[in-house]
């Protein structure tokens, strides 16, 4: 017996595969992606500094 997937109800269906891009210009999208990337690297760097500080503190016998 094969199971057939039921169609999603109208409230769940999406008109386009990427609904969040429907009304955003390419420039604004690129700008937001750059901002997100910068934030990502900032958080990653901050985490690395915290880990390095912790390791140095342990090494120095703290």
C-alpha positions as a Markdown table, in Angstrom:
| # | Residue | x | y | z |
|---|---|---|---|---|
| 1 | Unk | 0.0 | 0.0 | 0.0 |
| 2 | Unk | 1.5 | 3.4 | -1.0 |
| 3 | Unk | 0.8 | 6.5 | 1.0 |
| 4 | Unk | -0.2 | 9.6 | -0.8 |
| 5 | Unk | 0.8 | 13.0 | 0.6 |
| 6 | Unk | -2.2 | 15.2 | 1.2 |
| 7 | Unk | -2.0 | 18.7 | -0.2 |
| 8 | Unk | -1.2 | 21.3 | 2.4 |
| 9 | Unk | -4.1 | 23.5 | 3.6 |
| 10 | Unk | -4.4 | 26.9 | 2.0 |
| 11 | Unk | -3.0 | 28.6 | 5.1 |
| 12 | Unk | 0.2 | 26.6 | 4.9 |
| 13 | Unk | 0.8 | 26.8 | 1.1 |
| 14 | Unk | 3.4 | 29.2 | -0.2 |
| 15 | Unk | 3.0 | 31.0 | -3.5 |
| 16 | Unk | 6.7 | 31.1 | -4.1 |
| 17 | Unk | 9.6 | 28.9 | -2.9 |
| 18 | Unk | 11.2 | 31.9 | -1.1 |
| 19 | Unk | 8.3 | 34.0 | 0.3 |
| 20 | Unk | 10.6 | 36.3 | 2.3 |
| 21 | Unk | 12.2 | 37.6 | -0.9 |
| 22 | Unk | 9.0 | 38.7 | -2.7 |
| 23 | Unk | 9.3 | 42.4 | -2.0 |
| 24 | Unk | 13.0 | 43.0 | -1.3 |
| 25 | Unk | 15.4 | 44.6 | -3.7 |
| 26 | Unk | 18.6 | 42.8 | -4.5 |
| 27 | Unk | 20.7 | 45.6 | -2.9 |
| 28 | Unk | 18.8 | 45.5 | 0.4 |
| 29 | Unk | 19.1 | 41.7 | 0.4 |
| 30 | Unk | 22.8 | 41.8 | -0.2 |
| 31 | Unk | 23.2 | 44.5 | 2.5 |
| 32 | Unk | 21.3 | 42.4 | 5.0 |
| 33 | Unk | 23.3 | 39.3 | 4.1 |
| 34 | Unk | 26.5 | 41.3 | 4.6 |
| 35 | Unk | 25.3 | 42.5 | 8.0 |
| 36 | Unk | 24.3 | 39.0 | 9.0 |
| 37 | Unk | 27.8 | 37.7 | 8.0 |
| 38 | Unk | 29.5 | 40.5 | 9.9 |
| 39 | Unk | 27.5 | 39.7 | 13.0 |
| 40 | Unk | 28.2 | 36.0 | 12.6 |
| 41 | Unk | 32.0 | 36.6 | 12.5 |
| 42 | Unk | 31.8 | 39.1 | 15.4 |
| 43 | Unk | 30.1 | 36.5 | 17.6 |
| 44 | Unk | 32.5 | 33.8 | 16.5 |
| 45 | Unk | 35.5 | 36.0 | 17.2 |
| 46 | Unk | 34.1 | 36.9 | 20.6 |
| 47 | Unk | 33.6 | 33.2 | 21.5 |
| 48 | Unk | 37.2 | 32.5 | 20.4 |
| 49 | Unk | 38.5 | 35.3 | 22.6 |
| 50 | Unk | 36.6 | 34.0 | 25.6 |
| 51 | Unk | 37.9 | 30.5 | 25.0 |
| 52 | Unk | 41.5 | 31.7 | 24.5 |
| 53 | Unk | 41.3 | 33.8 | 27.7 |
| 54 | Unk | 39.9 | 30.8 | 29.6 |
| 55 | Unk | 42.7 | 28.6 | 28.3 |
| 56 | Unk | 45.4 | 31.1 | 29.2 |
| 57 | Unk | 44.0 | 31.5 | 32.7 |
| 58 | Unk | 44.1 | 27.8 | 33.2 |
| 59 | Unk | 47.6 | 27.6 | 31.8 |
| 60 | Unk | 48.8 | 30.3 | 34.2 |
| 61 | Unk | 47.3 | 28.3 | 37.1 |
| 62 | Unk | 44.2 | 30.5 | 37.7 |
